[in-house]
Amino acid sequence: MTITPLMPVYPRCGVRPVRGEGAYLFGEDGQQYLDFASGIAVNALGHAHPHLTKAIAEQAATLMHVSNLYGSPQGEHLAQRLVDNTFADTVFFTNSGAEAVECAIKTARRYHFANGNPQRHTLITFDTAFHGRTLGAISATNQAKMRDGFEPLLPGFAYAKFNDLEGALALIDDNTAGFLVEPIQGEGGIRQASHEFLTGLRKACDEHGLLLVLDEVQCGYGRTGKFFAHELYGITPDIMAVAKGIGGGFPLGACLATEEAAKGMVAGTHGSTYGGNPLAMAAGEAILDVMLEDGFLENVTAMGDRLRQGLEQMIPNHDHLFDSVRGTGLMLGLKLKSDSRAFVAFARDNHNLLLVSAGENVVRILPPLVIDESHIAECIDKLSTAARVYVPAADD
Ligand SMILES: Cc1ncc(COP(=O)(O)O)c(C=O)c1O
């Protein structure tokens, strides 16, 4: 038998973390890494944050799980806090981002069904989008690498070019339910929606009775220095998928919606065994306690500005390799002139710096949101040292 016990769907690298502390990970072999990947934008408070670990430990010892057949004081409390701090009137808790996206898609379809327009089932989505790995979520992207071999996919999606407002509007027809879009594409290469594009989609939704569904799984929850990225645009969605930072490492996601958009989601239409269980809610509460403290989001903006400045100052010294910086807050991307995956591996294996590769040869820089200037200085130092000695392969 050659297959590994862990299904070999990930090209796993040699780093084998066994412990984490703040912005650092420690490998099985004792190596220490500066973690500017944060489990791909998950560990918002870094590793082993005392408030989060205490909340989880205490809740685990009190009540870990009950069925959603029972009343949920824990779920009601966290949902109310999210409602109080966002556009939303109602929340469905999930265990992952893909499930949050699934709930968002179902909510959008049910809205038009409830309005007597079941034919309005198609969401317009965008090239290089990433919404997760369920059949619904891979149907919502046109990226072949995620879809090949999994056909037949779900009907009900149309694909437009990201940041091409005219192209997206041209796809609207009698079957259109709305748009599903990431305000900042993560996996696609830290591609940020232009102001004109996102506000134009909102306007089109208002004019045509469509729903704006945002996927803020990666760009939401403080990552950009706002609680949610759409706040940067002065618009609100009708439905929004959230995950990653919401649990800070505990598997948690959420689908948020306005009362109007959620009008079709009545008893029996959706569910999840684990979704919103007391243990997950304790993690979610602990994250919010910290994130909504005065100054937390301002510090993300300040650290994001410092990190961007450091990256921009470094580029001219290594302009054979680095092209430009993208993104907002602590969701930054360094566009390379050669293969980003190879450089990420080099920085990891030779300089103990953890980053994530993305589309368009962009290196994603997604540190914990609690970093300070010393971590930024360390990251810039490691990056420039790596860049000084790195030689891209001839075919990169
Ligand atoms: C924008 C976006 N949507 C959805 C997902 C899927 O989330 P999960 O892997 O938790 O299912 C991701 C994961 O990276 C993401 O970045």
The ligand as a MOL file (V3000), in Angstrom:
LIG
                    3D

  0  0  0     0  0            999 V3000
M  V30 BEGIN CTAB
M  V30 COUNTS 16 16 0 0 0
M  V30 BEGIN ATOM
M  V30 1 C -12.6600 33.4510 0.8490 0
M  V30 2 C -12.7950 32.0390 1.3540 0
M  V30 3 N -14.0010 31.4500 1.3350 0
M  V30 4 C -14.1790 30.2010 1.7930 0
M  V30 5 C -13.1230 29.4530 2.2760 0
M  V30 6 C -13.3570 28.0590 2.7560 0
M  V30 7 O -13.1940 27.9710 4.1280 0
M  V30 8 P -12.9640 26.5390 4.8230 0
M  V30 9 O -11.6490 26.0410 4.3500 0
M  V30 10 O -12.9930 26.8410 6.3000 0
M  V30 11 O -14.0900 25.6620 4.4050 0
M  V30 12 C -11.8530 30.0260 2.3070 0
M  V30 13 C -10.6970 29.2420 2.8040 0
M  V30 14 O -9.5650 29.5620 2.5910 0
M  V30 15 C -11.6750 31.3530 1.8290 0
M  V30 16 O -10.4750 31.9330 1.8350 0
M  V30 END ATOM
M  V30 BEGIN BOND
M  V30 1 1 1 2
M  V30 2 1 2 3
M  V30 3 2 2 15
M  V30 4 2 3 4
M  V30 5 1 4 5
M  V30 6 1 5 6
M  V30 7 2 5 12
M  V30 8 1 6 7
M  V30 9 1 7 8
M  V30 10 2 8 9
M  V30 11 1 8 10
M  V30 12 1 8 11
M  V30 13 1 12 13
M  V30 14 1 12 15
M  V30 15 2 13 14
M  V30 16 1 15 16
M  V30 END BOND
M  V30 END CTAB
M  END
